[in-house]
């Protein structure tokens, strides 16, 4: 019982196949805190880049509120259209980099970007009240709550420290002109923003470590899961052993066919298909028993058998069905199948009569229907 429980406990790190399946299902490593930091950091860069154009942007925006009251309707329609175009243009100008940064952040965190349609599929557990309560009061939810509280505390505390250190500057800003006061406020704002970014990057790094730990824990597998996956990937030991036996048998058969080429010169006749299959038979007239297969082969071996037979002046008879029947039902060194006696006897009788100088027509070879094979060894269906 103990060993069974240990096999079911999820103690093994996820395999690459398990990780890939989770990725395809939309279950990827993610961190909201890292997204917050990356987007705010990008926003700060965009802010510095747009400082030189701020006056122009504000001027263009203010122009939408400056129109001739005597032509109110026409001006309003024109300015509204221009305002919409203005908003779309600058929205894309500032929004596109943020969108790209979000994709880049997720890609860097998860290793690549993936759009998983399975993640959009409906799941009843998402609207199940009991499941919802379990999620609300789970360890993960409590950790998220603690993270949110700590984040607020750290951010407010950091902001309070910066404001407290610059309180004298803020109080004396009214003593100078507007330009100088705005410059002071801008400096304080930048200091505050950079401080908050430093706090956020620390929070983001901690969150990434935590999220990765949770992600791996969620994908962990039991020993039985690993064994089952290995069987699916590599095949069960029984199947692999059977494949090895078949491979060994095939290799042994090929070696046997290769060595049997030495016996071809002793053959009485060679039955061919005409080139894909070749079976060399030996039969001595007057002896008891059926013809014996001396050699047989397909493809290259068949060509070699035919070549040897031609050099040794052995009679070669073309009969596709008979050649395939002999090849798939017989074995080297054994007598032919009893069901092929009549067909082979007709061939041998024809060859003997030719060798005796008779002028005879080639016989029609009748092979039983259950022994008619295709070139792949399947039964032929006429």
C-alpha positions as CSV (number, residue, x, y, z in Angstrom):
1,X,0.0,0.0,0.0
2,X,2.8,2.4,0.9
3,X,4.6,1.8,-2.5
4,X,1.3,2.3,-4.3
5,X,0.7,5.7,-2.5
6,X,4.3,6.8,-3.2
7,X,3.8,5.9,-6.9
8,X,0.7,8.2,-7.0
9,X,2.3,11.1,-5.2
10,X,3.4,13.9,-7.5
11,X,7.0,13.9,-6.6
12,X,8.6,13.9,-10.1
13,X,9.6,17.0,-12.0
14,X,7.5,17.5,-15.2
15,X,8.9,15.9,-18.4
16,X,9.5,18.0,-21.6
17,X,6.4,16.3,-23.1
18,X,4.3,17.3,-20.0
19,X,5.6,20.9,-20.3
20,X,4.8,21.0,-24.0
21,X,1.3,19.7,-23.5
22,X,0.7,22.3,-20.7
23,X,2.0,25.0,-23.1
24,X,-0.4,23.9,-25.8
25,X,-3.3,24.0,-23.4
26,X,-2.4,27.6,-22.5
27,X,-1.0,26.7,-19.1
28,X,2.1,28.8,-19.1
29,X,4.4,30.5,-16.5
30,X,3.2,34.1,-16.0
31,X,3.7,37.0,-13.5
32,X,1.4,40.0,-13.2
33,X,4.0,41.9,-11.2
34,X,6.5,41.5,-14.0
35,X,3.9,42.8,-16.5
36,X,3.3,45.8,-14.2
37,X,7.0,46.6,-14.0
38,X,7.7,46.2,-17.7
39,X,4.7,48.3,-18.8
40,X,5.5,51.1,-16.3
41,X,9.2,51.1,-17.3
42,X,8.3,51.3,-20.9
43,X,5.9,54.1,-20.1
44,X,8.7,56.0,-18.4
45,X,10.9,55.7,-21.5
46,X,8.0,56.8,-23.7
47,X,7.5,59.8,-21.3
48,X,11.2,60.9,-21.7
49,X,11.0,60.5,-25.5
50,X,7.8,62.5,-25.7
51,X,8.9,65.4,-23.5
52,X,10.3,67.3,-26.5
53,X,6.9,66.9,-28.3
54,X,4.7,67.6,-25.3
55,X,4.1,71.3,-26.2
56,X,3.2,70.4,-29.8
57,X,0.8,67.6,-28.6
58,X,-0.9,69.8,-26.1
59,X,-1.1,72.6,-28.7
60,X,-2.8,70.3,-31.2
61,X,-5.2,69.0,-28.6
62,X,-6.1,72.5,-27.5
63,X,-6.8,73.5,-31.1
64,X,-9.8,71.1,-31.1
65,X,-11.5,73.5,-28.6
66,X,-10.9,76.6,-30.6
67,X,-13.6,77.1,-33.3
68,X,-15.9,79.7,-34.7
69,X,-19.2,79.8,-32.9
70,X,-21.0,81.2,-36.0
71,X,-20.2,77.9,-37.8
72,X,-20.7,75.7,-34.7
73,X,-22.2,72.6,-36.4
74,X,-19.8,72.4,-39.3
75,X,-16.8,73.1,-37.1
76,X,-17.9,70.6,-34.4
77,X,-18.2,67.9,-37.0
78,X,-14.8,68.6,-38.5
79,X,-13.0,68.9,-35.2
80,X,-14.7,65.8,-33.8
81,X,-13.4,63.8,-36.8
82,X,-9.9,65.2,-36.4
83,X,-10.0,64.5,-32.7
84,X,-10.9,60.9,-33.3
85,X,-8.1,60.5,-35.8
86,X,-5.7,62.2,-33.3
87,X,-6.7,59.9,-30.5
88,X,-6.3,56.8,-32.6
89,X,-2.9,57.9,-34.0
90,X,-1.4,58.8,-30.6
91,X,-3.1,55.8,-29.0
92,X,-1.3,53.5,-31.4
93,X,1.9,55.5,-31.2
94,X,2.0,54.9,-27.4
95,X,0.0,51.7,-27.2
96,X,1.9,49.6,-29.7
97,X,5.2,49.7,-27.8
98,X,3.4,48.7,-24.6
99,X,1.6,45.8,-26.4
100,X,5.0,44.7,-27.9
101,X,6.6,44.9,-24.5
102,X,3.8,42.7,-23.0
103,X,4.3,40.1,-25.6
104,X,8.1,40.2,-25.2
105,X,7.8,39.9,-21.5
106,X,5.6,36.9,-21.7
107,X,7.9,35.3,-24.3
108,X,11.0,35.9,-22.2
109,X,9.2,34.4,-19.2
110,X,7.7,31.4,-20.8
111,X,10.4,30.8,-23.4
112,X,8.2,31.6,-26.4
113,X,4.8,33.1,-27.3
114,X,1.9,30.8,-27.9
115,X,-1.7,31.5,-28.7
116,X,-3.6,28.5,-27.3
117,X,-7.3,28.2,-28.4
118,X,-7.8,25.5,-25.8
119,X,-7.5,28.1,-23.1
120,X,-10.6,29.8,-24.5
121,X,-12.7,26.7,-24.3
122,X,-15.7,26.6,-21.8
123,X,-15.1,24.9,-18.5
124,X,-17.9,24.2,-16.1
125,X,-15.6,24.5,-13.1
126,X,-15.1,28.2,-13.8
127,X,-18.8,28.9,-12.9
128,X,-19.1,26.3,-10.2
129,X,-19.8,28.1,-6.9
130,X,-18.1,25.4,-4.8
131,X,-15.0,25.5,-7.0
132,X,-15.0,29.3,-6.8
133,X,-15.1,29.2,-3.0
134,X,-12.3,26.7,-3.0
135,X,-10.2,29.0,-5.2
136,X,-11.1,32.0,-3.0
137,X,-9.9,30.3,0.2
138,X,-7.0,28.3,-1.3
139,X,-3.3,28.7,-0.3
140,X,-2.7,30.4,-3.7
141,X,-5.4,33.0,-3.0
142,X,-4.0,33.7,0.5
143,X,-0.5,34.1,-1.0
144,X,-1.9,36.5,-3.7
145,X,-3.7,38.5,-1.0
146,X,-0.5,38.7,1.1
147,X,1.5,39.8,-2.0
148,X,-1.0,42.5,-2.7
149,X,-0.9,43.9,0.8
150,X,2.9,43.8,0.9
151,X,3.0,45.5,-2.5
152,X,0.7,48.3,-1.4
153,X,2.7,48.7,1.9
154,X,6.1,48.9,0.1
155,X,4.9,51.2,-2.6
156,X,3.1,53.6,-0.2
157,X,6.1,53.4,2.2
158,X,8.6,54.2,-0.6
159,X,6.4,57.0,-1.9
160,X,6.1,58.5,1.6
161,X,9.9,58.4,2.1
162,X,10.5,60.2,-1.2
163,X,7.8,62.8,-0.5
164,X,9.0,63.3,3.1
165,X,12.6,63.8,1.9
166,X,11.4,66.4,-0.7
167,X,8.7,68.1,1.5
168,X,10.9,71.2,2.0
169,X,11.3,71.6,-1.8
170,X,7.5,71.2,-2.3
171,X,6.7,73.8,0.4
172,X,9.1,76.4,-1.0
173,X,8.0,75.8,-4.7
174,X,5.4,78.6,-4.3
175,X,8.1,81.1,-3.5
176,X,9.5,80.9,-7.1
177,X,8.0,81.5,-10.5
178,X,5.7,78.9,-12.2
179,X,8.4,77.6,-14.5
180,X,10.8,76.9,-11.6
181,X,8.0,75.4,-9.5
182,X,6.9,73.0,-12.3
183,X,10.6,72.0,-12.8
184,X,10.9,71.1,-9.1
185,X,7.6,69.1,-9.2
186,X,8.8,67.3,-12.3
187,X,12.1,66.4,-10.6
188,X,10.2,65.0,-7.6
189,X,7.8,63.1,-9.9
190,X,10.7,61.4,-11.7
191,X,12.4,60.5,-8.4
192,X,9.2,59.1,-7.1
193,X,8.5,57.1,-10.3
194,X,12.0,55.7,-10.4
195,X,11.8,54.7,-6.7
196,X,8.5,52.9,-7.3
197,X,10.0,51.1,-10.3
198,X,12.9,49.9,-8.2
199,X,10.4,48.5,-5.6
200,X,8.3,47.0,-8.4
201,X,11.3,45.2,-10.0
202,X,12.2,43.7,-6.6
203,X,8.6,42.6,-6.1
204,X,8.5,41.2,-9.7
205,X,11.7,39.2,-9.2
206,X,10.3,37.6,-6.1
207,X,7.0,37.0,-7.8
208,X,8.7,35.3,-10.8
209,X,10.5,32.9,-8.4
210,X,7.3,32.1,-6.6
211,X,5.2,31.7,-9.8
212,X,7.9,29.4,-11.3
213,X,7.8,27.3,-8.1
214,X,4.0,27.1,-8.2
215,X,4.0,26.3,-11.9
216,X,6.5,23.4,-11.5
217,X,4.5,22.1,-8.5
218,X,1.3,22.2,-10.5
219,X,2.8,20.2,-13.3
220,X,4.7,17.7,-11.2
221,X,4.0,14.0,-12.0
222,X,3.7,10.8,-10.1
223,X,6.1,8.0,-10.9
224,X,3.2,6.1,-12.6
225,X,2.6,9.1,-14.8
226,X,6.2,9.2,-15.9
227,X,6.1,5.4,-16.6
228,X,2.9,5.7,-18.6
229,X,4.3,8.6,-20.6
230,X,7.5,6.7,-21.3
231,X,5.4,3.8,-22.6
232,X,3.4,6.0,-24.8
233,X,6.5,7.7,-26.2
234,X,8.8,4.7,-26.5
235,X,6.3,1.9,-26.5
236,X,5.7,-0.8,-23.9
237,X,8.5,-3.3,-23.2
238,X,6.3,-6.1,-24.7
239,X,5.8,-4.3,-28.0
240,X,9.5,-3.3,-28.2
241,X,10.5,-6.9,-27.5
242,X,8.2,-8.1,-30.2
243,X,9.6,-5.6,-32.7
244,X,13.1,-6.7,-31.8
245,X,12.1,-10.3,-32.4
246,X,10.6,-9.4,-35.8
247,X,13.7,-7.5,-36.7
248,X,16.0,-10.3,-35.7
249,X,13.8,-12.8,-37.6
250,X,13.8,-10.5,-40.7
251,X,17.6,-10.1,-40.5
252,X,18.1,-13.9,-40.1
253,X,15.7,-14.6,-43.1
254,X,17.7,-12.0,-45.2
255,X,21.0,-13.7,-44.3
256,X,19.5,-17.1,-45.1
257,X,18.3,-15.9,-48.5
258,X,21.7,-14.3,-49.2
259,X,23.6,-17.5,-48.4
260,X,21.2,-19.6,-50.4
261,X,22.4,-17.9,-53.6
262,X,25.2,-20.4,-53.7
263,X,22.6,-23.2,-54.4
264,X,21.0,-21.5,-57.4
265,X,23.3,-23.3,-60.0
266,X,21.7,-26.6,-58.8
267,X,18.2,-25.5,-59.5
268,X,15.9,-27.2,-62.0
269,X,13.8,-24.1,-62.7
270,X,13.4,-20.5,-61.6
271,X,9.9,-19.0,-61.2
272,X,9.8,-15.2,-61.5
273,X,7.4,-12.3,-61.3
274,X,9.2,-11.4,-63.7
275,X,11.8,-9.4,-61.8
276,X,10.4,-8.5,-58.3
277,X,10.3,-12.1,-57.1
278,X,12.3,-15.2,-57.9
279,X,12.1,-18.7,-56.5
280,X,14.7,-21.4,-57.5
281,X,13.3,-24.9,-57.4
282,X,15.0,-28.3,-57.6
283,X,13.3,-31.5,-58.6
284,X,14.8,-34.7,-59.8
285,X,12.5,-36.8,-62.0
286,X,11.7,-40.1,-60.5
287,X,12.4,-39.1,-56.9
288,X,9.7,-39.2,-54.4
289,X,8.6,-36.0,-52.7
290,X,7.7,-32.5,-54.0
291,X,10.1,-29.9,-55.5
292,X,12.3,-28.2,-52.9
293,X,13.0,-24.4,-52.7
294,X,16.8,-23.9,-53.1
295,X,16.7,-20.1,-53.0
296,X,14.3,-17.2,-53.1
297,X,14.3,-13.5,-52.9
298,X,12.7,-10.2,-53.8
299,X,14.0,-7.0,-55.3
300,X,17.8,-7.1,-55.6
301,X,18.0,-10.7,-54.5
302,X,15.5,-11.7,-57.1
303,X,17.6,-10.0,-59.8
304,X,20.7,-11.8,-58.6
305,X,18.9,-15.2,-58.7
306,X,17.7,-14.5,-62.2
307,X,21.2,-13.4,-63.2
308,X,22.9,-16.6,-61.8
309,X,20.2,-18.7,-63.5
310,X,20.8,-17.1,-66.8
311,X,24.6,-17.7,-66.6
312,X,24.0,-21.3,-65.6
313,X,21.4,-21.8,-68.4
314,X,18.6,-22.7,-65.9
315,X,15.1,-22.5,-67.3
316,X,13.3,-19.3,-66.1
317,X,9.5,-19.3,-66.2
318,X,7.4,-16.1,-65.6
319,X,4.3,-16.5,-63.5
320,X,3.6,-13.6,-61.1
321,X,1.0,-15.3,-59.0
322,X,2.9,-18.6,-58.7
323,X,6.2,-16.8,-57.9
324,X,4.5,-14.8,-55.2
325,X,2.6,-17.8,-53.8
326,X,5.9,-19.8,-53.6
327,X,7.7,-16.9,-51.9
328,X,5.0,-16.2,-49.3
329,X,4.1,-19.8,-48.4
330,X,7.5,-21.5,-48.7
331,X,10.9,-21.5,-47.1
332,X,14.4,-22.2,-48.2
333,X,15.3,-25.9,-48.0
334,X,11.7,-27.0,-47.6
335,X,9.2,-28.6,-50.1
336,X,6.7,-26.4,-51.7
337,X,3.1,-26.1,-50.4
338,X,0.9,-29.1,-51.3
339,X,-1.7,-26.7,-52.8
340,X,0.9,-25.6,-55.4
341,X,1.8,-29.1,-56.5
342,X,-0.3,-29.0,-59.7
343,X,0.8,-25.5,-60.7
344,X,4.5,-26.3,-60.2
345,X,4.1,-29.7,-61.9
346,X,2.7,-28.0,-65.0
347,X,5.6,-25.6,-65.1
348,X,8.2,-28.4,-64.7
349,X,6.5,-30.6,-67.4
350,X,6.6,-27.7,-69.8
351,X,10.3,-27.1,-69.1
352,X,11.1,-30.8,-69.5
353,X,9.3,-31.0,-72.8
354,X,11.2,-27.9,-74.0
355,X,14.5,-29.4,-73.0
356,X,13.6,-32.6,-75.0
357,X,13.1,-30.4,-78.1
358,X,9.4,-30.3,-78.2
359,X,7.6,-27.2,-79.5
360,X,4.9,-26.6,-77.0
361,X,3.0,-23.5,-75.8
362,X,3.4,-22.2,-72.3
363,X,0.7,-23.6,-70.1
364,X,-1.9,-21.6,-68.2
365,X,-0.9,-21.7,-64.5
366,X,-3.8,-22.1,-62.1
367,X,-3.0,-20.8,-58.6
368,X,-5.6,-21.4,-55.9
369,X,-7.5,-18.2,-55.0
370,X,-6.4,-18.4,-51.3
371,X,-2.8,-18.3,-52.5
372,X,-2.9,-15.3,-54.8
373,X,-0.9,-12.6,-53.2
374,X,-0.1,-9.0,-54.0
375,X,3.5,-7.8,-54.0
376,X,3.1,-6.8,-50.3
377,X,1.9,-10.2,-49.2
378,X,-1.8,-9.3,-48.9
379,X,-4.4,-11.6,-50.5
380,X,-5.2,-10.6,-54.0
381,X,-8.9,-9.7,-54.6
382,X,-9.6,-9.9,-58.3
